[in-house]
Amino acid sequence: MRSIGLRKSKRLHVLPGLAAFAVLLALGAAASPASADMAAAEKWVDNEFQPSTLSRADQLKEMEWFIKAAEPFRGMEIKVVAETIPTHEYESKTLTQAFEEITGIKVTHDLIQEGDVIEKLQTQLQSGENVFDAYINDSDLIGTHFRYGAVVNLTDWMAGEGKDVTLPTLDVDDFIGKSFTTGPDGKLYQLPAQQFANLYWFRYDWFQREDFKKQFKEIYGYELGVPVNWSAYEDIAEFFTDHVREIDGQRVYGHNDYGKKAPDLGWRFTDAWLSMAGAGDKGIPNGKPVDEWGIRVEGCNPAGSSVSRGGAANGPAAKYALRKYMEWLRAYAPPGALGMDFYQYLPFLAKGNVAQQIFWYTGFTATMVEPGPTVNEDGTPKWRMAPSPRGPYWEDGQKLGYQDAGSWTLLKSTPVDRRKAAWLFAQFTVSKTVSLKKSHVGLTIIRDSDINHQSFTDRAPKLGGLVEFYRSPARVAWTPTGTNVPDYPKLAQLWWQNIGEAVSGEVTVDRAMDNLAREQDRVLARLERAGVQGECGPKLNPEIDPNEWLSRPGAPKAKLENEKPQGETVDYDQLIQAWREGRVK
């Protein structure tokens, strides 16, 4: 096409006026934004969006759809927001540029801390003023979103008002976190943009040392390996902290955690710590009727957090969970851990002086595979990730850990044209053209088709078990906060405040969890009185003797006589083989 255009331009001077004008129009069309956009799309597809689960031709078809769908919004500037993690940095720095060049829509993609994202979201929900045109916020708010009615129901949006800007190849069923963002009404309220689990992390190279294996078995009577239960985790923490003590002249520790009284201390617990101990009921994605926050739901109505109302937030299992957290933090974590927040404690694993961590977000895998003390010269990690060990109250059929699913969320208070433009960008960032490359950058996989792509098979040896975990049927036991929690922002702040008082020694463990349960019930009672959450709003059970509830099957569970059964471990390589064969182990 370029050579034809050049030849025509050289002959313009001999054409009559009308003919010349016609050629000028043709040349203008050839240089129109549409052509320029497809050129930009080809550039991005060829130079950035590889690998992909789509063929190049199908990638360009998706980009052509975006170009046409974006035509009414060319020149518009929109604002979106997300928390600061590598995946969203890629969206903010790279995908906004690609989207603008391809569609003509300019996107400002702000990155702030997770707590600030929720604060901005709350501000818009309460004021009705448009702060951002779209939010990537955790699916933990699904119970909040579907009850208040301020969030766009995406199922109806995609079939109705937003149909003209909904990508035909979006393939919602391909998203592995779809169930996390679906309300009790079966409607989709959020679209996953990234996803990661909290798993057990350990120094595989240390666990393989014959001298350590022999010493551990002599002391504890069983094999050093991936801990299946909290008893084994505690034994391993003690072993490395008190018996091994030094490796290659460096002081080492058997546990890592943080304890500063700050909002992120709340995530430490609401991100399924009680469910790992076994406090809730059986049920996937969340315990039914009692979830990992200790909230009982009857039908779709939250009925109480306190044991006296049938909840489990202050039950024996919950108190055990807090006690163990505090004991391990003081006895086996590096110096200063008690005063660290979430962001300060993260770098310790990369320093190479921690043997294991019960609670580690795979969202930080991208930073842990960079050259350093915990990575071999060939790029393979010295560490591995594995399923989290479970506490003595845990039973088969319960969720085993937490999974973060940061998800695109549209608010009804956002003007429709801005909402449509933002929805286009949201889909662009998770489209099959883009998602596999984004998954390799941030290692927060959202699509089944991506994790099963050959490129992840090839990269798996350098990712320490991440690929095997996400291909395993075991992954369904790691889930976000569910729909039992009717107002995440109001309830979440109670956790760090009450647990922080216990960690700092201001109150006992029993008092802290009793206070937490009581304060959660007060919030539920206020919501019930206000009647703002419709037919699925809270309806509190009357208080009765807690022993009546503790004597019934399920959660809340009565106190066990032995909270430290025999430690149990599993060989990591056997575990990985079971995952590869599609078996849950």
C-alpha positions as CSV (number, residue, x, y, z in Angstrom):
1,M,0.0,0.0,0.0
2,R,2.8,2.4,0.8
3,S,4.4,2.0,-2.7
4,I,1.1,2.7,-4.4
5,G,0.5,5.8,-2.4
6,L,4.0,7.1,-3.2
7,R,3.5,6.6,-6.9
8,K,0.2,8.4,-6.8
9,S,1.6,11.4,-4.9
10,K,4.3,11.9,-7.5
11,R,1.7,12.1,-10.3
12,L,-0.6,14.6,-8.6
13,H,0.6,17.6,-10.5
14,V,-0.7,16.2,-13.8
15,L,-4.2,15.4,-12.6
16,P,-7.2,17.6,-13.1
17,G,-8.5,19.5,-10.1
18,L,-11.4,17.1,-9.2
19,A,-9.2,14.0,-9.8
20,A,-6.5,15.5,-7.6
21,F,-9.0,16.2,-4.8
22,A,-10.3,12.7,-5.0
23,V,-6.8,11.3,-4.7
24,L,-6.1,13.6,-1.7
25,L,-9.3,12.2,0.0
26,A,-8.0,8.7,-0.7
27,L,-4.6,9.5,0.8
28,G,-6.3,11.1,3.8
29,A,-8.3,7.9,4.3
30,A,-5.1,5.8,4.1
31,A,-3.5,7.9,6.8
32,S,-6.7,8.0,9.0
33,P,-6.6,7.2,12.7
34,A,-8.1,3.8,11.9
35,S,-5.2,2.8,9.8
36,A,-2.7,4.3,12.2
37,D,-4.4,2.3,15.0
38,M,-4.1,-1.0,13.2
39,A,-0.5,-0.2,12.6
40,A,-0.1,0.5,16.3
41,A,-1.9,-2.7,17.1
42,E,0.4,-4.7,14.9
43,K,3.4,-3.1,16.6
44,W,2.2,-4.0,20.0
45,V,1.1,-7.5,19.1
46,D,4.5,-8.2,17.5
47,N,6.8,-6.5,19.9
48,E,5.0,-6.8,23.3
49,F,2.0,-9.1,23.4
50,Q,3.9,-12.4,23.0
51,P,3.5,-15.1,23.9
52,S,-0.3,-15.4,23.6
53,T,-2.8,-18.2,23.6
54,L,-4.2,-16.7,20.4
55,S,-2.7,-16.8,16.9
56,R,-1.4,-13.5,15.6
57,A,-4.4,-13.2,13.3
58,D,-6.8,-13.7,16.2
59,Q,-4.9,-11.2,18.3
60,L,-5.3,-8.6,15.5
61,K,-9.0,-9.4,15.3
62,E,-9.3,-8.6,19.0
63,M,-7.4,-5.4,18.5
64,E,-9.6,-4.4,15.5
65,W,-12.7,-4.9,17.7
66,F,-11.2,-2.6,20.3
67,I,-10.5,0.0,17.7
68,K,-14.1,0.0,16.4
69,A,-15.7,-0.2,19.8
70,A,-13.6,2.8,21.1
71,E,-14.5,5.1,18.2
72,P,-17.2,7.0,20.2
73,F,-14.7,7.7,23.0
74,R,-11.6,8.8,21.1
75,G,-9.8,11.6,22.8
76,M,-11.4,10.9,26.1
77,E,-9.3,10.8,29.3
78,I,-10.2,8.4,32.0
79,K,-8.9,7.5,35.4
80,V,-8.6,4.1,37.1
81,V,-6.9,2.9,40.2
82,A,-5.3,-0.3,41.7
83,E,-2.9,-1.3,44.5
84,T,0.8,-1.3,43.9
85,I,2.0,-4.7,42.8
86,P,4.1,-5.7,39.7
87,T,1.0,-6.7,37.7
88,H,-0.6,-3.4,38.1
89,E,2.7,-1.6,37.4
90,Y,2.7,-3.3,34.1
91,E,-0.8,-2.2,33.4
92,S,-0.1,1.4,34.5
93,K,3.2,1.8,32.6
94,T,2.8,-0.4,29.5
95,L,-0.8,-1.2,28.9
96,T,-2.1,2.3,29.2
97,Q,0.4,3.4,26.5
98,A,-0.6,0.5,24.2
99,F,-4.3,1.2,24.8
100,E,-4.0,4.9,24.0
101,E,-2.0,4.3,20.8
102,I,-4.5,1.6,19.6
103,T,-7.8,3.2,20.7
104,G,-7.1,6.9,21.2
105,I,-8.4,6.7,24.8
106,K,-5.9,8.1,27.3
107,V,-5.9,6.3,30.7
108,T,-4.3,7.5,33.9
109,H,-3.8,4.4,36.0
110,D,-3.0,5.4,39.6
111,L,-1.2,3.0,41.9
112,I,-1.7,3.3,45.7
113,Q,-1.8,1.1,48.7
114,E,-4.7,-1.4,49.0
115,G,-6.1,0.4,52.0
116,D,-6.2,3.7,50.1
117,V,-8.0,2.0,47.2
118,I,-10.8,0.9,49.5
119,E,-10.9,4.4,51.0
120,K,-11.3,6.0,47.5
121,L,-14.0,3.4,46.7
122,Q,-15.8,4.2,49.9
123,T,-15.7,7.9,49.2
124,Q,-17.3,7.4,45.8
125,L,-19.9,5.0,47.2
126,Q,-20.9,7.4,50.0
127,S,-20.7,10.7,48.0
128,G,-22.0,9.6,44.6
129,E,-19.2,11.7,43.1
130,N,-17.1,10.1,40.4
131,V,-13.6,9.7,41.9
132,F,-12.3,7.0,39.5
133,D,-13.9,5.6,36.4
134,A,-13.0,2.0,37.4
135,Y,-11.4,0.3,40.3
136,I,-9.3,-2.8,40.7
137,N,-10.3,-3.8,44.2
138,D,-10.2,-7.2,45.9
139,S,-13.0,-9.6,45.4
140,D,-13.1,-9.7,49.2
141,L,-15.7,-6.9,48.8
142,I,-18.1,-9.2,46.8
143,G,-20.4,-9.4,49.8
144,T,-20.4,-5.6,50.1
145,H,-20.9,-5.0,46.4
146,F,-23.9,-7.2,45.8
147,R,-25.8,-6.1,48.9
148,Y,-25.5,-2.3,48.6
149,G,-26.5,-2.1,44.9
150,A,-24.0,0.6,44.0
151,V,-21.8,-1.6,41.9
152,V,-22.6,-2.5,38.3
153,N,-23.9,-6.0,37.9
154,L,-21.6,-7.1,35.1
155,T,-23.7,-10.0,33.9
156,D,-26.6,-7.7,33.1
157,W,-24.3,-4.9,31.9
158,M,-22.6,-7.1,29.3
159,A,-26.0,-8.3,28.0
160,G,-27.6,-4.8,28.1
161,E,-26.3,-1.3,28.4
162,G,-22.6,-2.4,28.0
163,K,-23.2,-4.9,25.2
164,D,-21.7,-2.7,22.5
165,V,-18.5,-2.4,24.5
166,T,-18.2,-6.0,25.7
167,L,-15.5,-8.0,23.9
168,P,-17.0,-11.0,22.1
169,T,-13.9,-13.1,22.9
170,L,-13.8,-12.1,26.6
171,D,-14.6,-15.7,27.6
172,V,-15.6,-15.2,31.2
173,D,-15.6,-18.9,31.8
174,D,-11.9,-19.0,31.2
175,F,-11.2,-16.9,34.4
176,I,-10.2,-19.1,37.2
177,G,-11.5,-16.6,39.8
178,K,-15.0,-16.3,38.3
179,S,-16.6,-17.9,41.3
180,F,-15.0,-15.4,43.7
181,T,-16.6,-12.5,42.0
182,T,-20.1,-14.0,41.7
183,G,-22.8,-13.0,44.1
184,P,-25.4,-15.4,45.7
185,D,-27.7,-14.3,43.0
186,G,-25.5,-15.9,40.4
187,K,-24.5,-12.6,38.8
188,L,-20.9,-11.5,38.1
189,Y,-20.0,-8.2,39.9
190,Q,-16.3,-8.0,39.3
191,L,-13.9,-9.2,36.6
192,P,-10.5,-10.6,37.8
193,A,-7.5,-8.6,36.8
194,Q,-4.9,-10.6,38.8
195,Q,-4.9,-13.4,41.2
196,F,-2.5,-14.9,43.7
197,A,-2.6,-17.3,46.7
198,N,-1.0,-17.4,50.1
199,L,1.0,-20.5,50.3
200,Y,3.7,-22.1,52.4
201,W,7.3,-21.0,51.4
202,F,10.4,-22.9,52.4
203,R,14.1,-23.3,51.6
204,Y,14.1,-26.4,49.6
205,D,17.9,-26.6,49.5
206,W,18.1,-26.6,53.4
207,F,15.4,-29.2,53.7
208,Q,17.3,-31.5,51.3
209,R,20.5,-31.4,53.3
210,E,21.2,-34.9,54.7
211,D,22.7,-33.6,58.0
212,F,19.6,-31.5,58.7
213,K,17.2,-34.4,57.8
214,K,19.1,-36.7,60.1
215,Q,19.2,-34.2,63.0
216,F,15.5,-33.4,62.6
217,K,14.4,-37.0,62.7
218,E,16.6,-37.7,65.8
219,I,14.9,-34.8,67.6
220,Y,11.3,-35.0,66.5
221,G,10.9,-38.6,65.3
222,Y,9.6,-38.0,61.8
223,E,11.0,-36.8,58.5
224,L,11.9,-33.2,57.7
225,G,9.6,-32.1,54.8
226,V,6.7,-29.9,53.9
227,P,4.5,-29.6,57.0
228,V,1.0,-30.9,56.6
229,N,-0.1,-29.6,60.0
230,W,0.7,-26.7,62.3
231,S,2.4,-29.1,64.7
232,A,5.0,-29.9,62.1
233,Y,5.4,-26.3,61.2
234,E,6.1,-25.4,64.8
235,D,8.6,-28.2,65.1
236,I,10.4,-27.0,62.0
237,A,10.4,-23.4,63.2
238,E,12.0,-24.5,66.5
239,F,14.5,-26.8,64.7
240,F,16.0,-24.1,62.5
241,T,15.8,-21.3,65.1
242,D,17.1,-23.2,68.2
243,H,19.0,-26.2,66.9
244,V,20.5,-25.2,63.5
245,R,20.9,-21.5,64.4
246,E,23.5,-20.8,61.8
247,I,24.1,-21.7,58.1
248,D,27.3,-20.6,56.4
249,G,28.0,-18.2,59.3
250,Q,24.6,-16.5,59.1
251,R,22.0,-16.6,61.9
252,V,18.9,-18.2,60.6
253,Y,15.2,-18.4,61.7
254,G,12.5,-20.9,61.4
255,H,9.6,-18.5,60.9
256,N,8.8,-15.1,59.4
257,D,5.9,-12.8,60.1
258,Y,5.0,-9.2,61.2
259,G,3.1,-7.7,64.1
260,K,2.8,-4.0,63.9
261,K,-0.5,-2.5,64.9
262,A,-1.6,-1.2,61.5
263,P,-4.3,-1.9,58.9
264,D,-2.2,-4.6,57.2
265,L,-2.2,-6.6,60.4
266,G,-5.9,-7.1,59.6
267,W,-5.2,-8.7,56.2
268,R,-2.9,-11.0,58.0
269,F,-5.9,-12.5,59.8
270,T,-8.9,-11.9,57.4
271,D,-6.8,-13.5,54.7
272,A,-7.9,-16.8,56.0
273,W,-5.8,-17.3,59.1
274,L,-8.8,-18.6,61.1
275,S,-9.7,-21.0,58.3
276,M,-6.2,-22.4,58.1
277,A,-6.6,-23.2,61.8
278,G,-9.9,-24.8,61.1
279,A,-12.3,-22.3,62.8
280,G,-15.0,-22.3,60.1
281,D,-17.2,-24.8,58.5
282,K,-16.7,-27.0,55.4
283,G,-17.5,-25.5,52.1
284,I,-15.8,-24.1,49.0
285,P,-15.3,-21.3,48.2
286,N,-16.2,-20.4,51.8
287,G,-17.5,-22.2,54.8
288,K,-21.2,-22.7,55.2
289,P,-22.8,-21.6,57.3
290,V,-19.8,-20.2,59.1
291,D,-17.0,-18.6,57.1
292,E,-13.3,-17.8,57.7
293,W,-14.3,-14.5,59.4
294,G,-16.3,-16.4,61.9
295,I,-19.6,-15.0,60.5
296,R,-22.6,-17.3,60.4
297,V,-24.9,-16.8,57.4
298,E,-28.4,-18.3,57.3
299,G,-29.8,-18.2,53.8
300,C,-28.0,-15.0,52.6
301,N,-28.4,-13.2,55.9
302,P,-25.4,-12.7,58.2
303,A,-26.6,-13.9,61.6
304,G,-23.7,-13.3,64.0
305,S,-20.0,-13.5,64.7
306,S,-20.1,-14.4,68.4
307,V,-20.4,-18.0,69.6
308,S,-23.5,-17.0,71.5
309,R,-25.1,-16.2,68.1
310,G,-23.7,-19.2,66.3
311,G,-20.6,-17.5,64.9
312,A,-17.0,-18.5,65.5
313,A,-14.9,-15.3,65.6
314,N,-14.4,-15.9,69.4
315,G,-14.6,-19.6,69.4
316,P,-11.8,-21.9,70.7
317,A,-10.3,-22.4,67.2
318,A,-10.1,-18.7,66.6
319,K,-8.4,-18.1,70.0
320,Y,-6.0,-20.9,69.3
321,A,-5.1,-19.4,65.9
322,L,-4.3,-16.0,67.5
323,R,-2.3,-17.6,70.3
324,K,-0.1,-19.6,67.9
325,Y,0.5,-16.5,65.7
326,M,1.7,-14.6,68.7
327,E,3.9,-17.5,70.1
328,W,5.6,-18.1,66.8
329,L,6.2,-14.4,66.2
330,R,8.0,-14.0,69.5
331,A,9.9,-17.3,69.5
332,Y,11.0,-18.0,65.9
333,A,10.9,-14.9,63.8
334,P,13.8,-12.5,63.0
335,P,14.5,-9.7,65.5
336,G,12.2,-6.7,65.1
337,A,9.4,-8.7,63.5
338,L,7.0,-7.7,66.2
339,G,7.3,-4.1,65.1
340,M,7.2,-4.6,61.4
341,D,4.3,-4.0,59.0
342,F,3.5,-6.0,55.9
343,Y,5.8,-4.0,53.6
344,Q,8.8,-4.1,56.0
345,Y,8.8,-7.8,56.6
346,L,8.6,-8.8,52.9
347,P,12.3,-8.4,52.1
348,F,13.4,-10.9,54.8
349,L,12.9,-14.0,52.6
350,A,15.1,-12.6,49.9
351,K,17.9,-12.0,52.4
352,G,18.2,-15.8,52.7
353,N,18.1,-16.2,56.5
354,V,14.6,-17.6,56.9
355,A,13.9,-21.4,56.6
356,Q,10.1,-21.2,56.1
357,Q,7.1,-19.0,56.1
358,I,3.5,-20.3,56.7
359,F,1.9,-17.3,55.0
360,W,3.4,-16.0,51.8
361,Y,1.6,-14.3,48.9
362,T,2.6,-15.8,45.5
363,G,2.0,-12.3,44.1
364,F,5.6,-11.6,45.1
365,T,7.0,-14.5,43.1
366,A,8.2,-12.0,40.4
367,T,10.5,-10.3,42.9
368,M,11.7,-13.6,44.4
369,V,13.0,-15.0,41.1
370,E,15.4,-12.1,40.6
371,P,19.1,-12.8,41.2
372,G,20.0,-12.9,44.8
373,P,20.8,-15.1,47.8
374,T,17.8,-17.3,47.3
375,V,18.3,-18.0,43.6
376,N,20.8,-20.3,42.0
377,E,23.2,-19.2,39.2
378,D,21.1,-21.1,36.6
379,G,18.0,-19.1,37.6
380,T,16.3,-21.9,39.5
381,P,15.1,-20.9,43.0
382,K,16.6,-22.3,46.2
383,W,13.1,-22.1,47.7
384,R,9.8,-23.7,46.8
385,M,6.1,-23.1,47.5
386,A,3.6,-25.7,48.7
387,P,0.2,-26.0,50.3
388,S,-0.2,-24.2,53.6
389,P,-0.3,-26.5,56.7
390,R,-3.5,-26.7,58.6
391,G,-4.4,-26.4,62.2
392,P,-5.9,-29.0,64.5
393,Y,-9.5,-27.8,64.0
394,W,-9.3,-28.2,60.2
395,E,-11.4,-30.9,58.5
396,D,-11.4,-32.2,55.0
397,G,-13.7,-30.1,52.9
398,Q,-12.7,-26.8,54.4
399,K,-10.9,-24.0,52.5
400,L,-7.2,-24.2,53.3
401,G,-6.0,-20.7,52.5
402,Y,-6.5,-17.4,50.9
403,Q,-6.5,-16.3,47.3
404,D,-6.4,-12.6,46.3
405,A,-8.4,-11.7,43.2
406,G,-7.9,-8.1,42.4
407,S,-10.9,-7.4,40.1
408,W,-12.2,-4.7,37.9
409,T,-15.2,-3.0,39.4
410,L,-17.6,-0.5,37.9
411,L,-19.7,1.9,40.0
412,K,-23.2,3.1,39.0
413,S,-22.2,6.6,40.0
414,T,-19.7,6.8,37.1
415,P,-21.3,8.4,34.0
416,V,-22.1,5.8,31.4
417,D,-19.8,7.1,28.7
418,R,-16.8,7.1,31.1
419,R,-17.9,3.7,32.4
420,K,-17.9,2.3,28.9
421,A,-14.5,3.7,28.1
422,A,-13.1,2.3,31.4
423,W,-14.8,-1.1,30.7
424,L,-12.9,-1.2,27.3
425,F,-9.6,-0.6,29.1
426,A,-10.4,-3.2,31.8
427,Q,-11.1,-5.8,29.1
428,F,-8.0,-4.8,27.2
429,T,-5.9,-5.6,30.2
430,V,-7.4,-9.1,30.6
431,S,-8.0,-10.0,26.9
432,K,-6.4,-13.1,25.5
433,T,-4.2,-11.0,23.3
434,V,-2.6,-9.4,26.4
435,S,-3.2,-11.7,29.4
436,L,-0.6,-14.4,28.9
437,K,2.2,-11.8,28.6
438,K,0.9,-9.9,31.6
439,S,0.8,-13.2,33.5
440,H,4.5,-13.8,32.8
441,V,5.4,-10.3,33.9
442,G,3.4,-10.2,37.2
443,L,3.0,-14.0,37.8
444,T,-0.6,-13.4,38.9
445,I,-2.5,-15.8,36.6
446,I,-6.2,-15.2,35.8
447,R,-7.0,-17.5,32.9
448,D,-7.0,-21.3,32.7
449,S,-5.8,-21.1,29.1
450,D,-2.8,-19.0,30.2
451,I,-1.6,-21.3,33.0
452,N,-1.9,-24.3,30.7
453,H,0.1,-22.7,27.9
454,Q,3.4,-24.3,26.9
455,S,5.3,-21.1,27.8
456,F,4.5,-21.8,31.5
457,T,5.5,-25.4,31.2
458,D,8.8,-24.2,29.9
459,R,9.2,-21.7,32.7
460,A,7.9,-23.9,35.6
461,P,11.3,-25.0,36.9
462,K,12.2,-21.4,37.7
463,L,9.0,-20.6,39.5
464,G,9.2,-22.9,42.5
465,G,5.9,-24.7,42.2
466,L,3.7,-21.9,41.1
467,V,2.7,-23.5,37.8
468,E,2.1,-26.9,39.4
469,F,-0.1,-25.3,42.1
470,Y,-2.3,-23.4,39.6
471,R,-2.6,-26.5,37.4
472,S,-3.6,-28.7,40.4
473,P,-7.1,-29.4,41.4
474,A,-5.9,-28.4,44.9
475,R,-6.1,-24.8,44.1
476,V,-9.9,-24.6,44.7
477,A,-9.2,-24.8,48.5
478,W,-7.6,-21.3,48.4
479,T,-10.3,-18.7,48.2
480,P,-10.9,-15.0,48.9
481,T,-13.2,-13.5,51.5
482,G,-16.7,-14.5,50.5
483,T,-20.2,-13.2,50.5
484,N,-20.8,-13.8,54.2
485,V,-19.1,-10.5,54.9
486,P,-21.7,-7.7,54.3
487,D,-19.5,-4.6,54.7
488,Y,-15.8,-5.3,54.2
489,P,-14.5,-1.8,54.9
490,K,-16.4,-1.4,58.2
491,L,-15.6,-4.9,59.4
492,A,-12.0,-5.2,58.3
493,Q,-10.8,-2.3,60.4
494,L,-12.0,-4.1,63.6
495,W,-9.5,-6.9,63.0
496,W,-6.3,-5.0,63.1
497,Q,-7.4,-2.8,66.0
498,N,-8.5,-5.7,68.3
499,I,-5.7,-8.1,67.3
500,G,-3.2,-5.4,67.6
501,E,-4.2,-4.9,71.2
502,A,-3.4,-8.5,71.9
503,V,-0.1,-8.5,70.1
504,S,1.0,-5.4,72.0
505,G,0.0,-7.0,75.3
506,E,-2.8,-4.5,76.0
507,V,-5.4,-7.3,76.4
508,T,-5.4,-11.1,76.5
509,V,-6.0,-13.3,73.5
510,D,-9.4,-14.3,74.9
511,R,-10.4,-10.7,75.4
512,A,-9.2,-9.6,72.0
513,M,-11.3,-12.2,70.1
514,D,-14.3,-11.6,72.4
515,N,-14.1,-7.9,71.6
516,L,-13.7,-8.5,67.9
517,A,-16.8,-10.8,67.8
518,R,-18.9,-8.4,69.8
519,E,-17.9,-5.4,67.7
520,Q,-18.6,-7.2,64.5
521,D,-22.0,-8.0,65.8
522,R,-22.6,-4.4,66.6
523,V,-21.8,-3.4,63.0
524,L,-24.2,-6.2,61.7
525,A,-26.9,-4.9,64.1
526,R,-26.5,-1.3,62.8
527,L,-26.8,-2.6,59.2
528,E,-29.9,-4.6,60.2
529,R,-31.5,-1.5,61.8
530,A,-30.6,0.7,58.8
531,G,-32.2,-1.8,56.4
532,V,-29.9,-0.6,53.6
533,Q,-28.8,-4.0,52.3
534,G,-32.1,-5.4,51.0
535,E,-33.2,-8.9,51.5
536,C,-29.7,-10.3,52.1
537,G,-28.8,-7.8,54.8
538,P,-28.0,-9.0,58.4
539,K,-30.6,-10.6,60.6
540,L,-28.9,-11.4,63.9
541,N,-29.6,-14.5,65.9
542,P,-30.6,-13.9,69.5
543,E,-27.9,-14.6,72.0
544,I,-28.0,-17.9,73.8
545,D,-25.6,-19.9,76.0
546,P,-22.4,-20.4,73.9
547,N,-22.2,-24.0,75.1
548,E,-25.4,-24.8,73.2
549,W,-23.7,-23.9,69.9
550,L,-20.4,-25.6,70.8
551,S,-22.2,-28.8,71.5
552,R,-23.7,-28.9,67.9
553,P,-21.9,-30.3,64.8
554,G,-19.8,-27.9,62.7
555,A,-18.6,-24.4,63.6
556,P,-18.3,-23.0,66.2
557,K,-16.2,-25.9,67.3
558,A,-15.6,-27.0,70.9
559,K,-12.1,-26.8,72.3
560,L,-9.9,-29.8,71.5
561,E,-8.2,-31.6,74.4
562,N,-5.0,-31.9,72.3
563,E,-4.3,-28.9,70.1
564,K,-0.8,-30.3,69.1
565,P,-1.2,-33.7,67.5
566,Q,1.8,-35.5,66.1
567,G,3.6,-33.5,63.4
568,E,3.1,-34.7,59.9
569,T,5.2,-33.9,56.8
570,V,5.2,-34.8,53.1
571,D,8.1,-35.1,50.6
572,Y,8.0,-32.1,48.4
573,D,8.9,-33.9,45.2
574,Q,6.1,-36.5,45.8
575,L,3.7,-33.6,46.3
576,I,4.6,-32.0,43.1
577,Q,4.3,-35.2,41.2
578,A,0.8,-35.7,42.6
579,W,-0.1,-32.2,41.4
580,R,1.3,-32.9,37.9
581,E,-0.8,-36.0,37.7
582,G,-3.9,-34.0,38.7
583,R,-4.2,-35.6,42.2
584,V,-4.9,-33.6,45.4
585,K,-2.3,-34.4,48.0
